[in-house]
Amino acid sequence: AMVGEGGAYRLRCSLVGHGQDVRGLTRGLFPQGSFVSVSRDRTARLWAPDGLNRGFTEMHCMSGHSNFVSCVCIIPPSDLYPRGLIATGGNDHNICIFTVDNPAPLYVLKGHKNTVCSLSSGKFGTLLSGSWDTTAKVWLNDRCMMTLQGHTAAIWAVKILPEQGLMLTGSADKTIKLWKAGRCERTFTGHEDCVRGLAILSEMEFLSCANDASVRRWQISGECLQVYYGHTNYIYSISVFPHCKDFVTTGEDRSLRIWKQGECAQTIRLPAQSVWCCCVLDNGDIVVGASDGIIRVFTESLERTASAEEIQAFENELSQASIDPKTGDLGDINTDDLPGREHLKDPGTRDGQTRLIKDNGKIEAYQWSVSEGRWIKIGDVVGSSGATQQTSGKVLFEGKEYDYVFTIDVNESGPSYKLPYNITDDPWLTAYNFLQKNDLNPMFLDQVAKFIMDNTKGQTLLSTSAQFSDPFTGAGRYVPGSSSGSSMMPAADPFTGAGRYVPGSASNAVAPVGGVDPYTGMGAYQSAAAKVENIYFPKKDAVTFDQANPMQILGKLKELNGSATEEHKLTEDDLITLEKLLSATCNTSAETPTAQQLQTLWRAVNWPEDIVFPALDILRLSIRHPTVNENFCSEKDHVQFIILLLKFLNPKGKQANQLLALRALCNCFVSPAGQKLMMEQRDEIMTQAIEMKSGNNKNIHIALATLTLNYAVCLLKVNNIEGKAQCLSVISTIMEVVQDLEAIFRLLVALGTLISDDTNAVQLAKSLGVDSQIKKYASVSEPAKVKECCRFVLNLL
């Protein structure tokens, strides 16, 4: 018989322990050679190889979920947890984090609105989760850092790529998305059904498997390099062998398939319909979990292969399995044309080939084993009479798994409706929700509930909270913790006439000890020994745009007023009013701005967008005055004020308006009212502002960097990690497009301020790959402040 490369896989052991389907597996870090399994029985178990024989021992059983556990991953060791941690996700919408020696969770991550069905860990303690609520979330320790939104159906698979900041998600919407620093960079299309699994081959390539029974190999750049066919039904999981491109897959066709050099080299059938999960251990052994609750390990190694008795017992179990022809695993079966037992005298042509024979009216299925040169019986084919619905959550409805999906006909003539149901659900609540969703008469409630109970024959598990969350409405938008930054910020004047940025609020700052003047950048010759002091961050005060030429602004305003339509035209008195406002807010007069002046300004900033810019410039300068700031940013008017400014942050709008709106937002930060408003509206403002990165106007880039810096200054005081995560994501995104060194400098100061004295923020910045993005600025010669500030930031990372 022909033997493939490295021989064939044979049974090493069967492990009994879980009470129901084994849904997830991952190789463990501690002890060596171990793995962790999770199950519908609500537990996770750690298995370690036992020294004496070929088996594994259950070291440790973990409980913390109130419903099925569906996925598991290992979080790599850290100083705090040198043996790493175990993360599990469940149908109770939670993620439990365990240490390797305690049966109860260390902590629980809450935030998803539906089943968590996939987990992946990255460097620096980050964890990525995928859920049926259509979102993926990035967690650091016990906090959610960001939510990835874009898929239109359940996310079944997630993976963090080796290159920092890159993440993959696979969904029931049939697509895979690549995310960088929390933004979708690319969508991969090709699969024709739910994407169920992902596996990483290298920094540049990955594999996916799907319910369309195919595996695809992709390049990160978007190209599909290869499609592998072999399975005859849904493929649930995929796992890669260490240090090569070979892989294994398992699926709903009762099989584990081993792929070498792009071909299916071996097919191992199991005595269970659904082979849910697989993982490859460091020694190349393969662990699989299935719907019969048994974990089986297969090996190529002769010394680890099970005894002849155990292998015989496994084959006997397999030969007694009943194969339902309806699943299509064996193709279309025409019972009348089948040959008899003599058909098994002819050898097979490839490993895993199946052959059906008829013997005394019974149909038997056999599979060819190349390594053993014989046909192995894999089960009896039973008629479809009396076939019952398997309770293994097999049925998919709208991309999610259910134990049952019933078709309900309310009346003869009308349409039929689909009713998905899990045995953990409350039949009455499900019936009620079903009638609501399909706008049906509530009179049917008893009837539908009774129908569910009759058809599930009272198969309910222990009572669990029947939270039926609607996956469509799930308001899964990232809602940042609204914190009010109400600390005083003195209005600093950080710009010199030349528009150069001076860190520190004192305008007569002394040159630092290092002998380099950060203002002129005329770094005096500096010996290697001279230690440069970090005068750059953390920044304590907002940076504002103060340069003004009131006469020019008013001249332009008058000129454009001449061409304004009647409804917008300002009177001579209005113009004098605005002139007074300018002198009051540019410190040339001691007067306080009046309500009338502010009303006139409000009329002017609502001019059409082609003539509004001088009015926006007056707003930009006057918003620095406490009275004006309080007026526009306080509770009563702030909504219109923000809507007005965000309206100008439109990528298709005029650049002058974009620039002045960004500068006005930066200047809002000088007073408590403005800071409070900016922090409350942070998510909206940042999301709009980031769109301004695409133009290549350096002044806009500087204003955008300054806005980010002012947010960093506020976040330093309130320590809101979700806010910092959003800021870091924005910095990382802008860094990629900005060329201007002044903008870069401000982004570096913002970055330094965000990560000062905050290990979580440092880890998050690393996981987004910010350190590799900024390295190149450490060697900029002019201006010296860029290089110095960059080096201080890199020291923290």
Secondary structure, DSSP 8 states (H G I E B T S, - for coil): ----TT---EEEEEE---SS-EEEEEE-SSSTT-EEEEETTSEEEEEEE-SSSS-EEEEEEEE--SS-EEEEEEE---SS-TT-EEEEEETTS-EEEE-TT-SS-SEEE---SS-EEEEEE-GGGEEEEEETTS-EEEEETTEEEEEE---SS-EEEEEE-SSTTEEEEEETTS-EEEEETTEEEEEE---SS-EEEEEE-SSSEEEEEETTSEEEEEETTS-EEEEEE--SS-EEEEEE-TTSS-EEEEETTSEEEEEETTEEEEEEE-SSS-EEEEEE-TTS-EEEEETTS-EEEEES-TTTS--HHHHHHHHHHHHT-EE-GGG-TT----GGG---GGGGGS--SSTT-EEEEEETTEEEEEEEETTTTEEEEEEEE--STT----SSS-EEETTEEESEEEEEESSSSS-EEEEEE-TTS-HHHHHHHHHHHTT--GGGHHHHHHHHHHHHTT---S--------TTT---S-----------------B-TT--B--SS-TT----TTS--TTT-------TTS-----S-S--S--------HHHHHHHHHHHHHHS-TTT---HHHHHHHHHHHHHHTTSS-----HHHHHHHHHHHTS-TTT-HHHHHHHHHHTTSHHHHHHHHSTTTHHHHHHHHHHH--TTS-HHHHHHHHHHHHHHTTSHHHHHHHHHTHHHHHHHHGGGGGS--HHHHHHHHHHHHHHHHHHHHH--HHHHHHHHHHHHHHHTT---HHHHHHHHHHHHHHHTT-HHHHHHHHHTTHHHHHGGGGG--SSHHHHHHHHHHHHH-
